Protein backbone atom coordinates (compact mmCIF):
# COMPACT_ATOMS: atom_id res chain seq x y z
CA UNK A 1 0.00 0.00 0.00
CA UNK A 2 1.38 3.36 -1.05
CA UNK A 3 1.99 5.77 1.81
CA UNK A 4 3.22 9.35 1.55
CA UNK A 5 4.20 11.29 4.65
CA UNK A 6 5.00 15.00 4.51
CA UNK A 7 7.05 16.87 7.08
CA UNK A 8 8.86 20.15 7.53
CA UNK A 9 6.00 22.62 7.59
CA UNK A 10 5.64 25.36 10.15
CA UNK A 11 5.47 29.08 10.82
CA UNK A 12 8.04 31.30 9.15
CA UNK A 13 8.42 35.04 8.67
CA UNK A 14 8.21 36.61 5.21
CA UNK A 15 11.51 36.23 3.42
CA UNK A 16 12.35 33.08 5.34
CA UNK A 17 12.93 29.52 4.18
CA UNK A 18 11.53 26.07 4.83
CA UNK A 19 12.34 22.63 3.50
CA UNK A 20 9.53 20.14 3.07
CA UNK A 21 10.07 16.41 2.81
CA UNK A 22 7.83 13.63 1.48
CA UNK A 23 8.77 10.11 2.51
CA UNK A 24 7.26 7.39 0.33
CA UNK A 25 6.73 3.70 0.99
CA UNK A 26 4.92 0.78 -0.60
CA UNK A 27 5.88 1.76 -4.13
CA UNK A 28 8.74 1.66 -6.63
CA UNK A 29 9.58 5.30 -6.01
CA UNK A 30 11.71 5.91 -9.09
CA UNK A 31 8.80 5.05 -11.41
CA UNK A 32 6.57 7.79 -10.10
CA UNK A 33 6.26 11.40 -11.10
CA UNK A 34 6.31 13.21 -7.77
CA UNK A 35 4.71 16.59 -7.19
CA UNK A 36 3.95 19.17 -4.55
CA UNK A 37 0.52 20.77 -4.49
CA UNK A 38 -0.87 23.36 -2.11
CA UNK A 39 -4.29 24.52 -1.03
CA UNK A 40 -4.94 27.83 0.68
CA UNK A 41 -8.18 28.48 2.59
CA UNK A 42 -11.05 29.09 0.20
CA UNK A 43 -8.96 28.24 -2.86
CA UNK A 44 -8.56 25.25 -5.12
CA UNK A 45 -5.62 22.92 -4.78
CA UNK A 46 -2.86 23.98 -7.19
CA UNK A 47 0.30 22.43 -8.55
CA UNK A 48 3.47 23.94 -7.10
CA UNK A 49 6.21 21.81 -8.64
CA UNK A 50 6.79 18.38 -10.10
CA UNK A 51 9.73 16.09 -10.82
CA UNK A 52 10.04 12.95 -12.92
CA UNK A 53 11.95 9.86 -11.88
CA UNK A 54 14.84 11.06 -14.01
CA UNK A 55 14.89 14.50 -12.42
CA UNK A 56 13.08 16.69 -14.96
CA UNK A 57 11.36 19.48 -13.07
CA UNK A 58 8.47 21.86 -13.59
CA UNK A 59 7.30 24.83 -11.51
CA UNK A 60 4.30 27.08 -11.31
CA UNK A 61 5.02 30.65 -12.29
CA UNK A 62 4.24 31.83 -8.77
CA UNK A 63 7.16 29.92 -7.24
CA UNK A 64 9.67 29.81 -10.08
CA UNK A 65 13.05 31.10 -8.92
CA UNK A 66 12.14 30.79 -5.22
CA UNK A 67 11.32 27.09 -4.77
CA UNK A 68 13.38 24.06 -5.74
CA UNK A 69 12.07 20.51 -6.00
CA UNK A 70 14.34 17.49 -5.74
CA UNK A 71 14.24 13.79 -5.00
CA UNK A 72 16.49 11.06 -3.67
CA UNK A 73 15.40 7.79 -5.25
CA UNK A 74 17.69 5.80 -2.96
CA UNK A 75 15.89 7.23 0.08
CA UNK A 76 12.39 7.21 -1.45
CA UNK A 77 12.08 10.86 -0.53
CA UNK A 78 11.13 14.07 -2.30
CA UNK A 79 11.95 17.58 -1.11
CA UNK A 80 10.78 21.12 -1.64
CA UNK A 81 13.20 23.88 -0.70
CA UNK A 82 11.22 27.08 -0.30
CA UNK A 83 13.08 30.38 -0.15
CA UNK A 84 11.95 34.01 -0.07
CA UNK A 85 8.62 32.94 1.32
CA UNK A 86 5.67 35.28 1.03
CA UNK A 87 2.36 35.44 2.92
CA UNK A 88 0.66 34.22 -0.28
CA UNK A 89 2.60 30.95 0.08
CA UNK A 90 0.54 30.14 3.18
CA UNK A 91 -1.27 26.87 2.53
CA UNK A 92 -1.42 23.18 3.28
CA UNK A 93 1.22 21.51 1.11
CA UNK A 94 0.50 18.04 -0.23
CA UNK A 95 2.77 15.41 -1.70
CA UNK A 96 1.45 13.57 -4.77
CA UNK A 97 2.71 10.43 -6.50
CA UNK A 98 1.54 9.61 -10.02
CA UNK A 99 2.25 6.47 -12.06
CA UNK A 100 0.33 6.17 -15.32
CA UNK A 101 -2.70 7.91 -13.84
CA UNK A 102 -2.69 6.07 -10.54
CA UNK A 103 -2.42 8.91 -8.03
CA UNK A 104 -1.72 8.95 -4.31
CA UNK A 105 -1.76 11.80 -1.80
CA UNK A 106 -0.15 12.53 1.52
CA UNK A 107 -2.01 14.02 4.46
CA UNK A 108 -0.50 17.48 4.01
CA UNK A 109 1.68 19.79 6.06
CA UNK A 110 0.78 23.35 7.01
CA UNK A 111 3.02 26.20 5.94
CA UNK A 112 2.24 29.62 7.40
CA UNK A 113 4.14 32.72 6.34
CA UNK A 114 3.41 35.55 8.73
CA UNK A 115 4.95 38.12 11.02
N, C-alpha and C positions, 0 to 999 in steps of 0.2 A: 504494500500500500504506500502510495506516494505521500510523503509528509514534507512540508516546507515550514521552516521556523525562522521568523525575522527577529532581529535584535538590533540594538544600537540607537533606537529613537530616544527622544528626550526634549528638554527645554534648552534653547540656545538663543543668545542675543543676535539681533541683526548683524550681518557681517561675519558671523561665526561659522564653524564647520561641524559636521557630524559624519560618521561613517556607519552606514547600515550594512548588516550582514544577513544573508539568507542561507541557512543550512538545509540541504536536501537529503532525503533518504528514501529508500524503497524504489529507486529508479536508476537507470543508466544515465547519469547526469550529463555526460558529454553529448548525448544525442538530442538534448532538449535546447530549444531556444528559451533563454531566461530573460525575464523582464521585470522592471519595477513600474508599478502603477501607483497613483495616489488619488485620494478622494477627500476633498475639503467639505466642510459642512454645507449642505444645501446645493452641492455641485455633483456633477457626474464623475465617475471614476475616469481618470485619464492616464494615458501612457506617458511615462517619464523617460525611460531609456530601455533599450533591449540589447542583447548580445547573443550571437550564435555560438554553437559549440566550438567553432574555429576562431572566435574572437572578433567577428565583425560586429560593430556597434552602431546604434542609432539613438538619437536624442530628440526630444521635443524642443522646439525653438525656445521655449521659456527657460530651459535649463542649460542649453548649449553653452559651453565655455565655462560653466560653473560646476557642473556635476560630471563625474566620471564613473562609468560602469566597468566592472571587471569580474572575472571568475577564475577560480582555481579548480580545475577538473579533478585534480588529485585529492582535493579536500571536499569535493561536492558542495562547494560554497560559492555564492555570488556576493558581490559587494557594490555599494553605491557610496562613493566619496562625494559629499556635498559641501561645497565651499561658497563663500559670499552669500550666505543664506539671507532670504528676505521674508518679511511677514507673509507674503503671498505663497510661500513654500509650506506654510502650515497645513498639515493634512495627515491622514492615516496613510502610511506607505505599505503597499502590498507587494509581495513577491509572487511572480507567476511563472509557471513552467509549461511549455507548449511543445508537444511532439505530434506532428501530423494532425493537428486539430484536437488532440486530447489535452485538455487544459486543467491545471491544478493551481490552487491559490493557498497562500499562507493566511495566517489570522490577522496580520497587520501589526504595524508598530507606529505609535503616535510621534509625530515631529511637530513641535511648537516653536515658532520663531517669534520672540517677543521680548520687549524690555521689561 
